[in-house]
Amino acid sequence: MPKANNAVASKARRKRILKKAKGFWGSRGNILTVVKHAVDKAEQYAYRDRRVKKRTFRSLWIMRINAAARLNGTTYSKLVNAMLKKSLEIDRKALAEIAVKDPAAFTQIVKAVIE
C-alpha cells in the first residue's frame, strides 16, 4: 500500500519558503536546504533591524538638530537643555524636520529658548 505524502501541502510549503528567498544570490535562492537557512537568517536580521531602525533615525535627527544649532551659535546639548528648562517640548523628529525644511523657524526657536 503506498504511503500518502500530502504533496499539495509539501509543495505549498516549499513554494512559500522559496518565495521568501526571491533575489537571493546563487544556491541561497534555489536549493531548498540552503534556502531554509538563508531565509531563517534573513528573518532574524529583519526582526533585529526593525528595532535598530528606531535608534538609527533618532541618531539622524540628533545630527541634523546639532548641525542646525551650530549654525545658530549653540550646540545640540545646550539647546535641548535650554528647551527642558523653558518647558518647550518639541520632539526630536519634529525639531529635525523644522531644522531642515524651515531654517528661519528653527532660528526663532533657538532665539526663544536661549537668551
N, C-alpha and C positions, 0 to 999 in steps of 0.2 A: 504494500500500500504506500503510495507516495506521500511525502510529508508536505503539508501546506506551509508556505513561507510568507504569505501575505505580501506578494510582490508589489502591490499597489502602494501600500504604506511605506515599504522599504525604498521604493523609487522616489516617492514624495519626500522622504527624509533626506535621501542623498541629494535630491534636487535643491532642497531648501538650504542645505549646507553649502553646496557648490555655488548657489546664487549669491550667498554672502561673500564668497571669495572671488566674485567677478572683478577682474582687473588686477588680481594678484599676479606676481611675476613667476613665470616658469611652472614647475610642478606644484607650487603653492596654490595654483589656481585650478588645477585639473586632476590631481591624483587624490582620491578621497582620504586616504590615511594621512597624507601630508596636509591636505586642506583642513581637516578637523583641528589639527594643532595650530595651524596658521589662523583660523577663524577664532579659536579659543583665545589666543594671544591678542588678536586684534580687538576682541570684545573686552579683554582686561584693560588694554590701553584706552579704549573708548570710555570705559567706566571711570578709570582714574582721571583721565583728562577732562571729563565733564566737570570735575571738581577743581582741577588745576586752572581751567579757563577762567574761573571766577577770580583767582589770585592774580592771573596774568593781566586781566582787564583792570583790576584795582591798581596794579603797578603802573600800567599805562596811564591811567587817569592822574595818578600822583606825579608822574614825569611831566605830563602836559601842564598841570597846575604849577609845578615848580618852575618850568620854563617861562610861563606867563608871569609868574610872581617875580622872577628875577628881572624881567623886562620892566617891572614896576618898582624896582629897587628894594625888594624884600626876598625872603625865601619861603619855601613851602611850609616849613615847620613854624616859622614866625607868623605866617598868615593864618594857618589852621589854629594856632594857639590864640591869636587875637580874635578869631571868629568864635572860639569857645567862650572866651571872656565876655564878648559882646552878646552872647547867646544867639548868634546868627547861624542857623542850621541850614546849610545847603550841602547836600551830599556830594561826594567827590565826582560822581558821574556827571551830575548837572553842572558842577563848577568847571570841570574839564571841558564840557560842551560849550559853556559860555566863553571860556578862555580861547577856544579855537574859532568859534563862529562869530563872536562879538567882543573883540578885544577892548573896545571902548567901555562896554558894560562891566567887563572884568576890572578895568582900571577904576571905575566908580566903586565897585565892591571893595577893592583894596584900599582906596582912599577913605571909604566909610568906616572900615574896620581899623585901619592903622592911621592914627592921627599924628 
